[in-house]
């Protein structure tokens, strides 16, 4: 009988670990998309100040556009077409 208890303990531990991994990796929507949406909608800016809110949104959008332009420039310069 003690052998059964020893055999169950690793099984119980494995189930506990698997349950924890499942809880931690459970996808409730796409977290990257959700985080990006919050970032570009400027949820962290002061909602009472519309100038700060729109300035943050415009600044983040311009930053994204500059990043995309830099990637295009990098790819064209590496391919020898620039």
PDB file with one MODEL, atoms N, CA, C and O in Angstrom:
MODEL        1
ATOM      1  N   UNK A   1       0.800  -1.194   0.000  1.00  0.00           N
ATOM      2  CA  UNK A   1       0.000   0.000   0.000  1.00  0.00           C
ATOM      3  C   UNK A   1       0.849   1.267   0.000  1.00  0.00           C
ATOM      4  O   UNK A   1       0.473   2.239  -0.655  1.00  0.00           O
ATOM      5  N   UNK A   2       1.975   1.298   0.704  1.00  0.00           N
ATOM      6  CA  UNK A   2       2.809   2.500   0.666  1.00  0.00           C
ATOM      7  C   UNK A   2       3.315   2.806  -0.739  1.00  0.00           C
ATOM      8  O   UNK A   2       3.561   3.967  -1.063  1.00  0.00           O
ATOM      9  N   UNK A   3       3.476   1.774  -1.586  1.00  0.00           N
ATOM     10  CA  UNK A   3       3.915   2.017  -2.954  1.00  0.00           C
ATOM     11  C   UNK A   3       2.875   2.809  -3.729  1.00  0.00           C
ATOM     12  O   UNK A   3       3.234   3.652  -4.552  1.00  0.00           O
ATOM     13  N   UNK A   4       1.596   2.557  -3.484  1.00  0.00           N
ATOM     14  CA  UNK A   4       0.548   3.298  -4.170  1.00  0.00           C
ATOM     15  C   UNK A   4       0.572   4.770  -3.764  1.00  0.00           C
ATOM     16  O   UNK A   4       0.360   5.644  -4.605  1.00  0.00           O
ATOM     17  N   UNK A   5       0.818   5.045  -2.531  1.00  0.00           N
ATOM     18  CA  UNK A   5       0.887   6.432  -2.065  1.00  0.00           C
ATOM     19  C   UNK A   5       2.067   7.125  -2.743  1.00  0.00           C
ATOM     20  O   UNK A   5       1.944   8.270  -3.178  1.00  0.00           O
ATOM     21  N   UNK A   6       3.198   6.448  -2.836  1.00  0.00           N
ATOM     22  CA  UNK A   6       4.372   7.020  -3.500  1.00  0.00           C
ATOM     23  C   UNK A   6       4.096   7.256  -4.990  1.00  0.00           C
ATOM     24  O   UNK A   6       4.560   8.246  -5.555  1.00  0.00           O
ATOM     25  N   UNK A   7       3.342   6.348  -5.628  1.00  0.00           N
ATOM     26  CA  UNK A   7       3.022   6.508  -7.038  1.00  0.00           C
ATOM     27  C   UNK A   7       2.028   7.636  -7.259  1.00  0.00           C
ATOM     28  O   UNK A   7       2.083   8.301  -8.293  1.00  0.00           O
ATOM     29  N   UNK A   8       1.137   7.868  -6.333  1.00  0.00           N
ATOM     30  CA  UNK A   8       0.138   8.914  -6.488  1.00  0.00           C
ATOM     31  C   UNK A   8       0.737  10.298  -6.270  1.00  0.00           C
ATOM     32  O   UNK A   8       0.290  11.267  -6.885  1.00  0.00           O
ATOM     33  N   UNK A   9       1.723  10.402  -5.418  1.00  0.00           N
ATOM     34  CA  UNK A   9       2.290  11.716  -5.119  1.00  0.00           C
ATOM     35  C   UNK A   9       2.888  12.383  -6.362  1.00  0.00           C
ATOM     36  O   UNK A   9       2.602  13.558  -6.591  1.00  0.00           O
ATOM     37  N   UNK A  10       3.699  11.703  -7.174  1.00  0.00           N
ATOM     38  CA  UNK A  10       4.175  12.357  -8.398  1.00  0.00           C
ATOM     39  C   UNK A  10       3.040  12.684  -9.359  1.00  0.00           C
ATOM     40  O   UNK A  10       3.083  13.705 -10.046  1.00  0.00           O
ATOM     41  N   UNK A  11       2.019  11.819  -9.411  1.00  0.00           N
ATOM     42  CA  UNK A  11       0.877  12.073 -10.287  1.00  0.00           C
ATOM     43  C   UNK A  11       0.130  13.328  -9.831  1.00  0.00           C
ATOM     44  O   UNK A  11      -0.243  14.168 -10.650  1.00  0.00           O
ATOM     45  N   UNK A  12      -0.080  13.447  -8.542  1.00  0.00           N
ATOM     46  CA  UNK A  12      -0.756  14.620  -7.990  1.00  0.00           C
ATOM     47  C   UNK A  12       0.071  15.867  -8.238  1.00  0.00           C
ATOM     48  O   UNK A  12      -0.467  16.912  -8.603  1.00  0.00           O
ATOM     49  N   UNK A  13       1.345  15.764  -8.046  1.00  0.00           N
ATOM     50  CA  UNK A  13       2.246  16.901  -8.286  1.00  0.00           C
ATOM     51  C   UNK A  13       2.232  17.284  -9.764  1.00  0.00           C
ATOM     52  O   UNK A  13       2.233  18.469 -10.097  1.00  0.00           O
ATOM     53  N   UNK A  14       2.220  16.306 -10.637  1.00  0.00           N
ATOM     54  CA  UNK A  14       2.172  16.587 -12.077  1.00  0.00           C
ATOM     55  C   UNK A  14       0.879  17.278 -12.455  1.00  0.00           C
ATOM     56  O   UNK A  14       0.882  18.233 -13.231  1.00  0.00           O
ATOM     57  N   UNK A  15      -0.223  16.800 -11.908  1.00  0.00           N
ATOM     58  CA  UNK A  15      -1.511  17.440 -12.203  1.00  0.00           C
ATOM     59  C   UNK A  15      -1.546  18.875 -11.685  1.00  0.00           C
ATOM     60  O   UNK A  15      -2.081  19.764 -12.348  1.00  0.00           O
ATOM     61  N   UNK A  16      -0.983  19.101 -10.514  1.00  0.00           N
ATOM     62  CA  UNK A  16      -0.947  20.446  -9.949  1.00  0.00           C
ATOM     63  C   UNK A  16      -0.130  21.377 -10.842  1.00  0.00           C
ATOM     64  O   UNK A  16      -0.527  22.517 -11.083  1.00  0.00           O
ATOM     65  N   UNK A  17       0.993  20.900 -11.322  1.00  0.00           N
ATOM     66  CA  UNK A  17       1.849  21.700 -12.200  1.00  0.00           C
ATOM     67  C   UNK A  17       1.146  21.971 -13.522  1.00  0.00           C
ATOM     68  O   UNK A  17       1.170  23.099 -14.016  1.00  0.00           O
ATOM     69  N   UNK A  18       0.522  20.952 -14.099  1.00  0.00           N
ATOM     70  CA  UNK A  18      -0.195  21.137 -15.360  1.00  0.00           C
ATOM     71  C   UNK A  18      -1.366  22.112 -15.217  1.00  0.00           C
ATOM     72  O   UNK A  18      -1.611  22.924 -16.109  1.00  0.00           O
ATOM     73  N   UNK A  19      -2.083  22.031 -14.101  1.00  0.00           N
ATOM     74  CA  UNK A  19      -3.179  22.970 -13.859  1.00  0.00           C
ATOM     75  C   UNK A  19      -2.657  24.399 -13.743  1.00  0.00           C
ATOM     76  O   UNK A  19      -3.277  25.331 -14.255  1.00  0.00           O
ATOM     77  N   UNK A  20      -1.537  24.569 -13.081  1.00  0.00           N
ATOM     78  CA  UNK A  20      -0.948  25.900 -12.937  1.00  0.00           C
ATOM     79  C   UNK A  20      -0.513  26.450 -14.291  1.00  0.00           C
ATOM     80  O   UNK A  20      -0.745  27.622 -14.590  1.00  0.00           O
ATOM     81  N   UNK A  21       0.113  25.617 -15.104  1.00  0.00           N
ATOM     82  CA  UNK A  21       0.542  26.050 -16.437  1.00  0.00           C
ATOM     83  C   UNK A  21      -0.669  26.425 -17.277  1.00  0.00           C
ATOM     84  O   UNK A  21      -0.639  27.424 -17.994  1.00  0.00           O
ATOM     85  N   UNK A  22      -1.721  25.643 -17.197  1.00  0.00           N
ATOM     86  CA  UNK A  22      -2.930  25.943 -17.962  1.00  0.00           C
ATOM     87  C   UNK A  22      -3.542  27.272 -17.529  1.00  0.00           C
ATOM     88  O   UNK A  22      -3.980  28.055 -18.373  1.00  0.00           O
ATOM     89  N   UNK A  23      -3.577  27.531 -16.228  1.00  0.00           N
ATOM     90  CA  UNK A  23      -4.122  28.798 -15.731  1.00  0.00           C
ATOM     91  C   UNK A  23      -3.283  29.980 -16.190  1.00  0.00           C
ATOM     92  O   UNK A  23      -3.818  31.007 -16.607  1.00  0.00           O
ATOM     93  N   UNK A  24      -1.965  29.831 -16.112  1.00  0.00           N
ATOM     94  CA  UNK A  24      -1.076  30.936 -16.462  1.00  0.00           C
ATOM     95  C   UNK A  24      -1.016  31.197 -17.958  1.00  0.00           C
ATOM     96  O   UNK A  24      -0.789  32.330 -18.383  1.00  0.00           O
ATOM     97  N   UNK A  25      -1.214  30.172 -18.748  1.00  0.00           N
ATOM     98  CA  UNK A  25      -1.109  30.354 -20.195  1.00  0.00           C
ATOM     99  C   UNK A  25      -2.473  30.460 -20.871  1.00  0.00           C
ATOM    100  O   UNK A  25      -2.553  30.487 -22.099  1.00  0.00           O
ATOM    101  N   UNK A  26      -3.531  30.519 -20.094  1.00  0.00           N
ATOM    102  CA  UNK A  26      -4.860  30.636 -20.679  1.00  0.00           C
ATOM    103  C   UNK A  26      -4.959  31.959 -21.424  1.00  0.00           C
ATOM    104  O   UNK A  26      -4.664  33.024 -20.881  1.00  0.00           O
ATOM    105  N   UNK A  27      -5.378  31.867 -22.673  1.00  0.00           N
ATOM    106  CA  UNK A  27      -5.466  33.055 -23.521  1.00  0.00           C
ATOM    107  C   UNK A  27      -6.893  33.577 -23.460  1.00  0.00           C
ATOM    108  O   UNK A  27      -7.836  32.906 -23.880  1.00  0.00           O
ATOM    109  N   UNK A  28      -7.030  34.765 -22.939  1.00  0.00           N
ATOM    110  CA  UNK A  28      -8.327  35.431 -22.896  1.00  0.00           C
ATOM    111  C   UNK A  28      -8.269  36.546 -23.920  1.00  0.00           C
ATOM    112  O   UNK A  28      -7.994  37.696 -23.576  1.00  0.00           O
ATOM    113  N   UNK A  29      -8.526  36.212 -25.178  1.00  0.00           N
ATOM    114  CA  UNK A  29      -8.269  37.163 -26.250  1.00  0.00           C
ATOM    115  C   UNK A  29      -6.784  37.094 -26.556  1.00  0.00           C
ATOM    116  O   UNK A  29      -6.080  36.236 -26.023  1.00  0.00           O
ATOM    117  N   UNK A  30      -6.317  37.957 -27.380  1.00  0.00           N
ATOM    118  CA  UNK A  30      -4.902  37.996 -27.688  1.00  0.00           C
ATOM    119  C   UNK A  30      -4.263  39.093 -26.847  1.00  0.00           C
ATOM    120  O   UNK A  30      -4.527  40.272 -27.083  1.00  0.00           O
ATOM    121  N   UNK A  31      -3.419  38.734 -25.862  1.00  0.00           N
ATOM    122  CA  UNK A  31      -2.874  39.751 -24.963  1.00  0.00           C
ATOM    123  C   UNK A  31      -2.013  40.797 -25.673  1.00  0.00           C
ATOM    124  O   UNK A  31      -1.957  41.944 -25.230  1.00  0.00           O
ATOM    125  N   UNK A  32      -1.352  40.431 -26.747  1.00  0.00           N
ATOM    126  CA  UNK A  32      -0.524  41.403 -27.461  1.00  0.00           C
ATOM    127  C   UNK A  32      -1.408  42.440 -28.136  1.00  0.00           C
ATOM    128  O   UNK A  32      -1.124  43.637 -28.094  1.00  0.00           O
ATOM    129  N   UNK A  33      -2.477  41.972 -28.755  1.00  0.00           N
ATOM    130  CA  UNK A  33      -3.397  42.894 -29.420  1.00  0.00           C
ATOM    131  C   UNK A  33      -4.083  43.790 -28.396  1.00  0.00           C
ATOM    132  O   UNK A  33      -4.238  44.991 -28.618  1.00  0.00           O
ATOM    133  N   UNK A  34      -4.491  43.207 -27.284  1.00  0.00           N
ATOM    134  CA  UNK A  34      -5.140  43.983 -26.234  1.00  0.00           C
ATOM    135  C   UNK A  34      -4.208  45.043 -25.685  1.00  0.00           C
ATOM    136  O   UNK A  34      -4.616  46.186 -25.477  1.00  0.00           O
ATOM    137  N   UNK A  35      -2.966  44.673 -25.449  1.00  0.00           N
ATOM    138  CA  UNK A  35      -1.992  45.627 -24.918  1.00  0.00           C
ATOM    139  C   UNK A  35      -1.702  46.740 -25.926  1.00  0.00           C
ATOM    140  O   UNK A  35      -1.592  47.906 -25.546  1.00  0.00           O
ATOM    141  N   UNK A  36      -1.579  46.392 -27.196  1.00  0.00           N
ATOM    142  CA  UNK A  36      -1.339  47.394 -28.230  1.00  0.00           C
ATOM    143  C   UNK A  36      -2.528  48.338 -28.361  1.00  0.00           C
ATOM    144  O   UNK A  36      -2.361  49.543 -28.544  1.00  0.00           O
ATOM    145  N   UNK A  37      -3.721  47.779 -28.266  1.00  0.00           N
ATOM    146  CA  UNK A  37      -4.920  48.611 -28.356  1.00  0.00           C
ATOM    147  C   UNK A  37      -4.957  49.621 -27.207  1.00  0.00           C
ATOM    148  O   UNK A  37      -5.267  50.794 -27.414  1.00  0.00           O
ATOM    149  N   UNK A  38      -4.638  49.158 -25.999  1.00  0.00           N
ATOM    150  CA  UNK A  38      -4.604  50.067 -24.853  1.00  0.00           C
ATOM    151  C   UNK A  38      -3.515  51.119 -25.016  1.00  0.00           C
ATOM    152  O   UNK A  38      -3.700  52.275 -24.636  1.00  0.00           O
ATOM    153  N   UNK A  39      -2.390  50.719 -25.578  1.00  0.00           N
ATOM    154  CA  UNK A  39      -1.275  51.649 -25.749  1.00  0.00           C
ATOM    155  C   UNK A  39      -1.631  52.744 -26.747  1.00  0.00           C
ATOM    156  O   UNK A  39      -1.409  53.922 -26.469  1.00  0.00           O
ATOM    157  N   UNK A  40      -2.174  52.381 -27.892  1.00  0.00           N
ATOM    158  CA  UNK A  40      -2.459  53.367 -28.933  1.00  0.00           C
ATOM    159  C   UNK A  40      -3.724  54.178 -28.655  1.00  0.00           C
ATOM    160  O   UNK A  40      -3.907  55.248 -29.236  1.00  0.00           O
ATOM    161  N   UNK A  41      -4.597  53.687 -27.778  1.00  0.00           N
ATOM    162  CA  UNK A  41      -5.754  54.498 -27.409  1.00  0.00           C
ATOM    163  C   UNK A  41      -5.426  55.421 -26.247  1.00  0.00           C
ATOM    164  O   UNK A  41      -6.281  56.189 -25.807  1.00  0.00           O
ATOM    165  N   UNK A  42      -4.203  55.356 -25.747  1.00  0.00           N
ATOM    166  CA  UNK A  42      -3.689  56.228 -24.684  1.00  0.00           C
ATOM    167  C   UNK A  42      -4.525  56.120 -23.415  1.00  0.00           C
ATOM    168  O   UNK A  42      -4.909  57.136 -22.836  1.00  0.00           O
ATOM    169  N   UNK A  43      -4.806  54.904 -22.984  1.00  0.00           N
ATOM    170  CA  UNK A  43      -5.564  54.709 -21.749  1.00  0.00           C
ATOM    171  C   UNK A  43      -4.796  55.180 -20.524  1.00  0.00           C
ATOM    172  O   UNK A  43      -5.400  55.469 -19.491  1.00  0.00           O
ATOM    173  N   UNK A  44      -3.470  55.261 -20.622  1.00  0.00           N
ATOM    174  CA  UNK A  44      -2.682  55.690 -19.485  1.00  0.00           C
ATOM    175  C   UNK A  44      -2.561  57.212 -19.392  1.00  0.00           C
ATOM    176  O   UNK A  44      -2.022  57.726 -18.412  1.00  0.00           O
ATOM    177  N   UNK A  45      -3.052  57.936 -20.394  1.00  0.00           N
ATOM    178  CA  UNK A  45      -3.015  59.399 -20.369  1.00  0.00           C
ATOM    179  C   UNK A  45      -4.182  59.926 -19.537  1.00  0.00           C
ATOM    180  O   UNK A  45      -5.156  59.216 -19.293  1.00  0.00           O
ATOM    181  N   UNK A  46      -4.068  61.172 -19.109  1.00  0.00           N
ATOM    182  CA  UNK A  46      -5.107  61.807 -18.306  1.00  0.00           C
ATOM    183  C   UNK A  46      -6.350  62.036 -19.163  1.00  0.00           C
ATOM    184  O   UNK A  46      -6.331  62.853 -20.084  1.00  0.00           O
ATOM    185  N   UNK A  47      -7.425  61.317 -18.860  1.00  0.00           N
ATOM    186  CA  UNK A  47      -8.650  61.414 -19.655  1.00  0.00           C
ATOM    187  C   UNK A  47      -9.345  62.760 -19.482  1.00  0.00           C
ATOM    188  O   UNK A  47     -10.154  63.152 -20.324  1.00  0.00           O
ATOM    189  N   UNK A  48      -9.039  63.466 -18.405  1.00  0.00           N
ATOM    190  CA  UNK A  48      -9.661  64.771 -18.168  1.00  0.00           C
ATOM    191  C   UNK A  48      -9.052  65.855 -19.050  1.00  0.00           C
ATOM    192  O   UNK A  48      -9.649  66.919 -19.215  1.00  0.00           O
ATOM    193  N   UNK A  49      -7.885  65.607 -19.612  1.00  0.00           N
ATOM    194  CA  UNK A  49      -7.196  66.597 -20.446  1.00  0.00           C
ATOM    195  C   UNK A  49      -7.208  66.105 -21.893  1.00  0.00           C
ATOM    196  O   UNK A  49      -6.388  65.263 -22.259  1.00  0.00           O
ATOM    197  N   UNK A  50      -8.117  66.609 -22.715  1.00  0.00           N
ATOM    198  CA  UNK A  50      -8.227  66.116 -24.095  1.00  0.00           C
ATOM    199  C   UNK A  50      -6.986  66.413 -24.938  1.00  0.00           C
ATOM    200  O   UNK A  50      -6.673  65.649 -25.852  1.00  0.00           O
ATOM    201  N   UNK A  51      -6.281  67.495 -24.653  1.00  0.00           N
ATOM    202  CA  UNK A  51      -5.056  67.805 -25.406  1.00  0.00           C
ATOM    203  C   UNK A  51      -3.991  66.746 -25.148  1.00  0.00           C
ATOM    204  O   UNK A  51      -3.334  66.279 -26.079  1.00  0.00           O
ATOM    205  N   UNK A  52      -3.822  66.370 -23.886  1.00  0.00           N
ATOM    206  CA  UNK A  52      -2.838  65.333 -23.557  1.00  0.00           C
ATOM    207  C   UNK A  52      -3.255  63.997 -24.163  1.00  0.00           C
ATOM    208  O   UNK A  52      -2.416  63.258 -24.678  1.00  0.00           O
ATOM    209  N   UNK A  53      -4.520  63.693 -24.103  1.00  0.00           N
ATOM    210  CA  UNK A  53      -5.018  62.433 -24.642  1.00  0.00           C
ATOM    211  C   UNK A  53      -4.753  62.331 -26.144  1.00  0.00           C
ATOM    212  O   UNK A  53      -4.189  61.340 -26.609  1.00  0.00           O
ATOM    213  N   UNK A  54      -5.156  63.350 -26.904  1.00  0.00           N
ATOM    214  CA  UNK A  54      -4.955  63.320 -28.349  1.00  0.00           C
ATOM    215  C   UNK A  54      -3.486  63.481 -28.721  1.00  0.00           C
ATOM    216  O   UNK A  54      -3.031  62.896 -29.704  1.00  0.00           O
ATOM    217  N   UNK A  55      -2.746  64.261 -27.955  1.00  0.00           N
ATOM    218  CA  UNK A  55      -1.312  64.389 -28.216  1.00  0.00           C
ATOM    219  C   UNK A  55      -0.587  63.068 -28.041  1.00  0.00           C
ATOM    220  O   UNK A  55       0.305  62.728 -28.818  1.00  0.00           O
ATOM    221  N   UNK A  56      -0.975  62.331 -27.018  1.00  0.00           N
ATOM    222  CA  UNK A  56      -0.375  61.006 -26.784  1.00  0.00           C
ATOM    223  C   UNK A  56      -0.725  60.052 -27.920  1.00  0.00           C
ATOM    224  O   UNK A  56       0.139  59.328 -28.415  1.00  0.00           O
ATOM    225  N   UNK A  57      -1.983  60.050 -28.330  1.00  0.00           N
ATOM    226  CA  UNK A  57      -2.403  59.177 -29.427  1.00  0.00           C
ATOM    227  C   UNK A  57      -1.660  59.512 -30.718  1.00  0.00           C
ATOM    228  O   UNK A  57      -1.173  58.614 -31.405  1.00  0.00           O
ATOM    229  N   UNK A  58      -1.569  60.810 -31.051  1.00  0.00           N
ATOM    230  CA  UNK A  58      -0.896  61.226 -32.282  1.00  0.00           C
ATOM    231  C   UNK A  58       0.591  60.908 -32.213  1.00  0.00           C
ATOM    232  O   UNK A  58       1.171  60.441 -33.193  1.00  0.00           O
ATOM    233  N   UNK A  59       1.209  61.155 -31.067  1.00  0.00           N
ATOM    234  CA  UNK A  59       2.629  60.859 -30.903  1.00  0.00           C
ATOM    235  C   UNK A  59       2.937  59.378 -31.052  1.00  0.00           C
ATOM    236  O   UNK A  59       3.936  59.008 -31.669  1.00  0.00           O
ATOM    237  N   UNK A  60       2.105  58.551 -30.503  1.00  0.00           N
ATOM    238  CA  UNK A  60       2.333  57.107 -30.603  1.00  0.00           C
ATOM    239  C   UNK A  60       2.100  56.612 -32.024  1.00  0.00           C
ATOM    240  O   UNK A  60       2.806  55.719 -32.494  1.00  0.00           O
ATOM    241  N   UNK A  61       1.118  57.185 -32.709  1.00  0.00           N
ATOM    242  CA  UNK A  61       0.877  56.814 -34.099  1.00  0.00           C
ATOM    243  C   UNK A  61       2.043  57.252 -34.984  1.00  0.00           C
ATOM    244  O   UNK A  61       2.486  56.495 -35.848  1.00  0.00           O
ATOM    245  N   UNK A  62       2.539  58.467 -34.771  1.00  0.00           N
ATOM    246  CA  UNK A  62       3.693  58.932 -35.548  1.00  0.00           C
ATOM    247  C   UNK A  62       4.930  58.083 -35.264  1.00  0.00           C
ATOM    248  O   UNK A  62       5.713  57.799 -36.171  1.00  0.00           O
ATOM    249  N   UNK A  63       5.105  57.684 -34.027  1.00  0.00           N
ATOM    250  CA  UNK A  63       6.218  56.802 -33.681  1.00  0.00           C
ATOM    251  C   UNK A  63       6.136  55.475 -34.414  1.00  0.00           C
ATOM    252  O   UNK A  63       7.148  54.955 -34.884  1.00  0.00           O
ATOM    253  N   UNK A  64       4.934  54.927 -34.512  1.00  0.00           N
ATOM    254  CA  UNK A  64       4.738  53.676 -35.250  1.00  0.00           C
ATOM    255  C   UNK A  64       5.050  53.868 -36.728  1.00  0.00           C
ATOM    256  O   UNK A  64       5.698  53.022 -37.345  1.00  0.00           O
ATOM    257  N   UNK A  65       4.592  54.975 -37.295  1.00  0.00           N
ATOM    258  CA  UNK A  65       4.858  55.237 -38.714  1.00  0.00           C
ATOM    259  C   UNK A  65       6.355  55.405 -38.978  1.00  0.00           C
ATOM    260  O   UNK A  65       6.861  54.916 -39.989  1.00  0.00           O
ATOM    261  N   UNK A  66       7.063  56.086 -38.087  1.00  0.00           N
ATOM    262  CA  UNK A  66       8.515  56.246 -38.237  1.00  0.00           C
ATOM    263  C   UNK A  66       9.201  54.881 -38.141  1.00  0.00           C
ATOM    264  O   UNK A  66      10.132  54.603 -38.897  1.00  0.00           O
ATOM    265  N   UNK A  67       8.754  54.038 -37.226  1.00  0.00           N
ATOM    266  CA  UNK A  67       9.341  52.697 -37.097  1.00  0.00           C
ATOM    267  C   UNK A  67       9.142  51.887 -38.375  1.00  0.00           C
ATOM    268  O   UNK A  67      10.068  51.223 -38.842  1.00  0.00           O
ATOM    269  N   UNK A  68       7.950  51.941 -38.935  1.00  0.00           N
ATOM    270  CA  UNK A  68       7.678  51.221 -40.186  1.00  0.00           C
ATOM    271  C   UNK A  68       8.553  51.766 -41.311  1.00  0.00           C
ATOM    272  O   UNK A  68       9.104  50.995 -42.097  1.00  0.00           O
ATOM    273  N   UNK A  69       8.684  53.102 -41.394  1.00  0.00           N
ATOM    274  CA  UNK A  69       9.539  53.702 -42.423  1.00  0.00           C
ATOM    275  C   UNK A  69      10.993  53.271 -42.248  1.00  0.00           C
ATOM    276  O   UNK A  69      11.691  53.035 -43.234  1.00  0.00           O
ATOM    277  N   UNK A  70      11.450  53.167 -41.013  1.00  0.00           N
ATOM    278  CA  UNK A  70      12.829  52.734 -40.772  1.00  0.00           C
ATOM    279  C   UNK A  70      13.034  51.283 -41.190  1.00  0.00           C
ATOM    280  O   UNK A  70      14.081  50.945 -41.742  1.00  0.00           O
ATOM    281  N   UNK A  71      12.058  50.423 -40.938  1.00  0.00           N
ATOM    282  CA  UNK A  71      12.159  49.033 -41.379  1.00  0.00           C
ATOM    283  C   UNK A  71      12.204  48.945 -42.903  1.00  0.00           C
ATOM    284  O   UNK A  71      12.984  48.177 -43.465  1.00  0.00           O
ATOM    285  N   UNK A  72      11.367  49.731 -43.561  1.00  0.00           N
ATOM    286  CA  UNK A  72      11.377  49.739 -45.028  1.00  0.00           C
ATOM    287  C   UNK A  72      12.726  50.218 -45.544  1.00  0.00           C
ATOM    288  O   UNK A  72      13.278  49.638 -46.480  1.00  0.00           O
ATOM    289  N   UNK A  73      13.256  51.270 -44.941  1.00  0.00           N
ATOM    290  CA  UNK A  73      14.568  51.779 -45.334  1.00  0.00           C
ATOM    291  C   UNK A  73      15.659  50.743 -45.108  1.00  0.00           C
ATOM    292  O   UNK A  73      16.527  50.554 -45.960  1.00  0.00           O
ATOM    293  N   UNK A  74      15.616  50.074 -43.964  1.00  0.00           N
ATOM    294  CA  UNK A  74      16.619  49.047 -43.655  1.00  0.00           C
ATOM    295  C   UNK A  74      16.565  47.904 -44.658  1.00  0.00           C
ATOM    296  O   UNK A  74      17.598  47.457 -45.155  1.00  0.00           O
ATOM    297  N   UNK A  75      15.378  47.442 -44.948  1.00  0.00           N
ATOM    298  CA  UNK A  75      15.226  46.322 -45.882  1.00  0.00           C
ATOM    299  C   UNK A  75      15.697  46.733 -47.283  1.00  0.00           C
ATOM    300  O   UNK A  75      16.370  45.961 -47.967  1.00  0.00           O
ATOM    301  N   UNK A  76      15.340  47.950 -47.704  1.00  0.00           N
ATOM    302  CA  UNK A  76      15.769  48.382 -49.037  1.00  0.00           C
ATOM    303  C   UNK A  76      17.270  48.587 -49.088  1.00  0.00           C
ATOM    304  O   UNK A  76      17.881  48.319 -50.122  1.00  0.00           O
ATOM    305  N   UNK A  77      17.889  49.052 -48.010  1.00  0.00           N
ATOM    306  CA  UNK A  77      19.336  49.255 -48.047  1.00  0.00           C
ATOM    307  C   UNK A  77      20.089  47.925 -47.993  1.00  0.00           C
ATOM    308  O   UNK A  77      21.167  47.798 -48.573  1.00  0.00           O
ATOM    309  N   UNK A  78      19.528  46.945 -47.305  1.00  0.00           N
ATOM    310  CA  UNK A  78      20.171  45.640 -47.247  1.00  0.00           C
ATOM    311  C   UNK A  78      20.019  44.867 -48.555  1.00  0.00           C
ATOM    312  O   UNK A  78      20.877  44.062 -48.915  1.00  0.00           O
ATOM    313  N   UNK A  79      18.936  45.117 -49.248  1.00  0.00           N
ATOM    314  CA  UNK A  79      18.727  44.413 -50.513  1.00  0.00           C
ATOM    315  C   UNK A  79      19.454  45.094 -51.671  1.00  0.00           C
ATOM    316  O   UNK A  79      19.492  44.555 -52.778  1.00  0.00           O
ATOM    317  N   UNK A  80      20.030  46.273 -51.430  1.00  0.00           N
ATOM    318  CA  UNK A  80      20.813  46.961 -52.449  1.00  0.00           C
ATOM    319  C   UNK A  80      19.999  47.808 -53.395  1.00  0.00           C
ATOM    320  O   UNK A  80      20.500  48.232 -54.437  1.00  0.00           O
ATOM    321  N   UNK A  81      18.757  48.062 -53.051  1.00  0.00           N
ATOM    322  CA  UNK A  81      17.912  48.856 -53.941  1.00  0.00           C
ATOM    323  C   UNK A  81      17.820  50.298 -53.452  1.00  0.00           C
ATOM    324  O   UNK A  81      17.024  51.068 -53.989  1.00  0.00           O
ATOM    325  N   UNK A  82      18.591  50.677 -52.475  1.00  0.00           N
ATOM    326  CA  UNK A  82      18.492  52.030 -51.925  1.00  0.00           C
ATOM    327  C   UNK A  82      19.710  52.748 -52.128  1.00  0.00           C
ATOM    328  O   UNK A  82      19.817  53.908 -51.731  1.00  0.00           O
TER     329      UNK A  82
ENDMDL
END
